[in-house]
Amino acid sequence: MPKTDAAPRAMPGRTSTGGPPCRFCGAVLVHTFVDLGMSPLCQTHIEPARLNEMEPFYPLHVWLCDHCMLAQLEEYVSPAEIFTEYAYFSSYSESWVRHARTYAERMVPRFGLTAGSLVVELASNDGYLLQAFVAQGIPVLGIEPAENVAQAAMARGISTEVMFFGMEAAEGLRRAGRLADLLVGNNVLAHVPDLNGFVRGMKILLHPRGVITMEFPHLLRLIEENQFDTIYHEHFSYFSFLSVRRVFEAAGLRLFDVEELPTHGGSLRIYARHAEDDTKTDNEAVLEDLLERERAAGLHGLERYRAFAEQVRETKRAILEFLVGAKRAGKSIVGYGAPGKGNTLLNYCGIRTDFLDYTVDANPYKQGKYTPGTRIPILHPDRIRETRPDYVFILPWNLKDEIMRQSAYIRDWGGRYVVPIPTLQVY
């Protein structure tokens, strides 16, 4: 059984057992959650001129800490190499922008935000979320390490600092008097290798009566919904509510509420405050209910994690059986989307142009390039109308409803959709 004491320890070096230290508590990692083999960085889309060059592949081996129950990848590549220039622009997803706008409309009255408040977003991308606060007259500040993405935010009039966030950056902002009344982070917590420094930085930047909200994919849903493709090198950590609460408590922050969201296949939105802030009431019933459901699902022990690897292998077999059968029947198949999760799936399953003729993506930054590792061309969505494929294989399955609505014209020629996760379905 896992130990209950999960305070961070001094970080040891790699031991003779070969296991790395846990990035939160420092315990030696000895348990494998799932091993997806070798894969390239999922957002390094290949320029045509570089198609014949070598590409680095790194292990996608997820460990589980039996001390604090944090699932995690080793840091093979620094955040600077991954995020200094980035290919993901949030505004290209209509549903995600709508999600952000709804969030802003709820947070302003809930926490009494005014023209005298400051909303700070970590990993603010192209300003997709902060623009919703600006529209309500709330001052904002974005923190974004990818300069190419930050420029898009600044072009929208969103005040943005191009930097990696941590304790040093937080101290600088605090000295400048820029304390956050609402500190937001959507799908950034998993992207941070220095987890303790990042969370302690949030405590430094948070106003004494301020609130932190963080959204991230829920490990419970990853396991139950078979979402192995959400594992990639940009995601260093995979959180249950149990593990994330331990991380925040170790930094002097208390989780006082949590919401379960449908985004990204099932996410948590946690609400945190300073441990010494007594102005907010804990939503104890909701917090305890989620912990109990995680316990009932086996997330507080090891056996459920050990069963996941075979579940993933069976999913790979089912996907390949469908693709082989369709191609043998003379059917044409193309992809829709070039998301990070799609590249994990393509590389793990060995899917290349022998199965997918091409894939399409609405993001012009990706068009004209090729998927990492598998070298599938990424084209404009209009190409689907031109080639009239039999099947459209949806890689960002979390956006399947949006994609099916936008491309409903494939029904004109009897085209069908294939969604691979949680189990392969043909629509």
Helices and strands as residue ranges (DSSP letters): E 31-39, G 48-50, E 58-64, E 71-72, H 79-83, G 90-92, H 94-110, E 119-122, H 130-134, E 140-143, H 147-155, E 160-161, H 167-175, E 180-186, G 189-191, H 195-205, E 206-217, H 219-224, G 228-230, E 237-238, H 241-250, E 253-261, G 263-265, E 267-274, H 284-296, H 303-328, E 333-336, H 340-349, E 359-360, E 378-379, H 382-387, E 391-394, G 397-399, H 400-406, G 408-413, E 416-419, E 425-426
